[in-house]
């Protein structure tokens, strides 16, 4: 009698339902499931500790499916563990099903939404990091494909994992040779993976991923691993394993079996007992992340005649908030002395995560931290947040609760030149549904808005300024998400200038000069860019002579404040966008604001043009 | 007499001007220049072959400064080579100077704009690849910092370089231990770098980066390298080398010397002869990339009753264009059977570059190809182009001539779910100044627009559809960048529905149904999203009863077609945006279009609401 007979049958039950569900759905990636069925069957059968009733139990082991297209395998695993009947997998990829094409949060056992490749190891590293820092006993398993090992983020995550000595992290590499359109770069040259992961500081065990004895002894080693190094099980596997006409055959990626092919395949699998189950070990006791309902109000006061950089205030407030809220984590990409997250590091080193210059990993680590109830603040130059645009996109699909802070926005940073200027960040975050976007122009508003970001559940983004600015507000002034402040108004305003961040000061300068020339304009500080303050802006449009709103921002012209303002409906209006329309250069702040056409002088000219023109289109 | 006395003095002249120029500029990164002065002095003194009069001479060696913040070093190197007087370096970082804070194309010797770290090796790999494929003799040198080796893209580029056997590529790794805010992850643990680069397939030579004899023998080996492996010179160096109070000292990143500190430093350097020069070997003969002024018109005709996917047509047209224009290259991230660039690969394998699943490297490789006159087409899923948002941003700063094609846009892809849906791509490309954005809805328009992308000098982006669509146009129809097509109109149109891509068909369905109910609406196919067809849309606004324009797009609501339409000025208008406002899910195309609120049924409802409401805001 074969030692692993039942295990083999369980793996075949995973195969069976990977095939049935995808054929039923008429789309999906069955062959990518088949290669990993044996490895994951052993994991769930013998090693995985999990409380199905409490996915967020902090004693649960963690399983991250980095190769998200193998979702039917994930669904079959938890089904066989008893989370739901396998029969329900027939709803795969159908509207309203929890079994989407790639895992999303409606599947509550998914640690993260995956499907954009190469992100799972970072998520897993975050989960393993929490266990390390909070002395929790669980293991984190990450199943990756081989195609996705080409993504640079994998190596960012590998460095991160070995640097942080995450020997509680176990990467399962499903080296099935075939990617989507052809063989991977290395095919079955397993040595290539061994040398790379060893060089990046992993303890490595290479196995035949279809040999249960080898799989089992690899897991046995992995769970006992206390070398200080993360563990990689490099499994040589075959795509489509177990079905003769699929196994190791090219041209089957993302293809499903027709009904007759399915029958043939199921016949090959033989009589697989549908009642086979994984009996997961349940951890005891249960422990959940403590709730975050704490007061994040931070008292600060600023001196009237002093200038402050909003980035500095952000750092100070963040450090203070860390005291009251122990779930706040801060992540840095080696710019903490520019973003001022170094203040947080000094105060709360245990909740500070240095990610070095690897923004993609940083964002996905934040998504992992959020999964277990942390409130991660991710800060770098706004320009360098674009490095992680895909990870930000996927973190949003994961419904992660991340606070992003981008410093050094706009041409106003000056001499460093265009590579360092954040000029597309509002467009990037603005496109992502439900993302709060804030840009305080002075110290008071910065100090009041940072806590509101923390309290907001979901994505929030704040732009901070490189240069110091004057105070606009009294220390007692209050601010809110979706708010704005009218800084200057009269009974005879011609039009409204809505500015944000550094351009608020240009707008104020322009308004003062225009006033001297007998032209009154209203000036609004749109510190909340999304949501924008519709009520106030509508009121301004109604109360000014021309129904004109000029928006001025240190951001590229498409996708910024101007487009949020232009989207206000239900009112006569003409929105004139003043923003950056070309690649900037090196120069002083004032030279570049002028060169970009968003200085006080340009605002004055635009206002005069619009006011003097015989009539506005609405007059 | 010391063997390397003059070389040492030349290196010190590089140091001197790195210090003078940054002190003069009052900002910059002098210490990052000092660590690499010795290595680059040897390169320029003995190995670098270059025709200063013709930077694009295809026999020139190539020098890529990946650590862009060391720009003063780059400027001093070419100054000492005779390109301009060193005295001109005093204009560093001043408005209008060619010596910007980080290299940009106005410095004509820069192979790429750098300053976002970790991108230079990819650019260099592209340059080395051209030499390989076109049998050119030049070497490509890439100077990287150590901080930036944490970026995953470095490892994507490393895989790419060794996979393509680029033994004409020489990476110079300036391991100066100190990054911006602290020591790098590995400090001076050189073994960490040796093992990583060896594992990734490099021939490696580790040296003392301040020992001229070691530097020279490393270069000697590197230029003779014919192992089939790229070469890495791993130089252990000291940040601030040569100046006692800077050398190996923390806290000096991005800081410049005050005038008195500069004097002290120059005194330490001693009497450095300003007339010292690098006498670059000039390559002969000169060869420039052939011009691209060829006809890219492609004749295709389509069958009336057949459906076509625009992504398939893109692939076919691209393959045909490849015949007429030998400068066209195509880059793939292992989705060529989805984007249909496989057609190009089959026809022109020598100009097809498989980049595997590593989008960041793919885009920076394209920037490198563009530098030497190629016209790279970069194609992957639109969603995965976000993976390279920062590289796209930097390629634009480089003024690269790249054509991007994103397939599988929108919720209309269906069952695969949100991770695969390109819904922020218009926002991303729209923010980048001067980027053409096209979205053909049918085969005819796709076939006509792809050649226009190739002819356009600069960035152009095309969205292609997953699903097949009906023909909208006759084979003879003509299209242009900035154009649109009115698909349905009457003398009694209530308002205009402007759609793009898949929503054109929803708008047409809606218009037909509305017509049956006695409501005429005009339908416009906005196949050119940027620039948008202002003339036609203004005409539509003027000619319809209500001054209402409804935009409908399979893209998130911020930053898409709607915002381009709303930005049209000089006319009374009300723009109502219909677009995706939430994270989508798995389902069929039609279910998801409806779920997202952009189906024909939703358009019908919105039109009725707007038409029935007592009056529009302008009525």
Interface residues (C-beta under 8 A of the other chain):
Chain A: X25 X26 X27 X28 X68 X93 X94 X95 X96 X97 X100 X101 X102 X104 X106 X113 X114 X115 X116 X117 X118 X147 X148 X150 X151 X152 X153 X154 X155 X156 X159 X163 X179 X180 X181 X182 X184 X185 X195 X196 X198 X199 X200 X332 X334 X335 X336 X337 X338 X342 X354 X356 X357 X358 X359 X360 X361 X383 X384 X386 X387 X389 X390 X393 X394 X396 X397 X414 X415 X416 X417 X418 X419 X420 X423 X424 X427 X428 X430 X431 X432 X433 X434 X530 X556 X557 X558 X559 X560 X562 X563 X564 X566 X567 X569 X570 X571 X572 X574 X575 X576 X577 X580 X581 X582 X583 X585 X586 X587 X588 X591 X592 X595 X617 X618
Chain B: X25 X26 X27 X28 X68 X93 X94 X95 X96 X97 X100 X101 X102 X104 X106 X113 X114 X115 X116 X117 X118 X147 X148 X150 X151 X152 X153 X154 X155 X156 X159 X163 X179 X180 X181 X182 X184 X185 X195 X196 X198 X199 X200 X332 X334 X335 X336 X337 X338 X342 X354 X356 X357 X358 X359 X360 X361 X383 X384 X386 X387 X389 X390 X393 X394 X396 X397 X414 X415 X416 X417 X418 X419 X420 X423 X424 X427 X428 X430 X431 X432 X433 X434 X530 X556 X557 X558 X559 X560 X562 X563 X564 X566 X567 X569 X570 X571 X572 X574 X575 X576 X577 X580 X581 X582 X583 X585 X586 X587 X588 X591 X592 X595 X617 X618
